[in-house]
């Protein structure tokens, strides 16, 4: 076999072997925009770190948006004065217990000043809930069960 033919044969074998290499092994880790260790496609708050507390990434109202990026307590997809009224109601009960709408935004089992800071930030930015990478996220509460 000539040297040229041998080199072409080796190149062809290498090409066939390279074509069979799984691409995923070269892709690297999945995107995680907020750096909280939860890949964006599984993150219920893909732009705000929320891998904290117990349970991690809590979503009290189970709408697919984690509490930390969901100040839409009445599920109308806007953050406004009516949502503040819900937060204030839970805060002023004397017990500071979340009524099931997600007013405990940092998931520390108390509706307090820290939650107001989170609410205020989302309110001032006129932020809708999310974004979420979960396919079940949306305006109908109860669509995404907590892990």
ABEGO torsion letter per residue (X at the ends): XBAAAAAAAAAAAAAAAAAABBAAAAAEBBBBAAGAGBBAAABABAABBABBEOBBGBBAAGAGBBAAABABAAGAGBBBAAAAAAAAAAAAAGAGBBAGAGABAAGAGBBBAAAAAAAAAAAAAGBBBOBBABAABEABBGABBBX
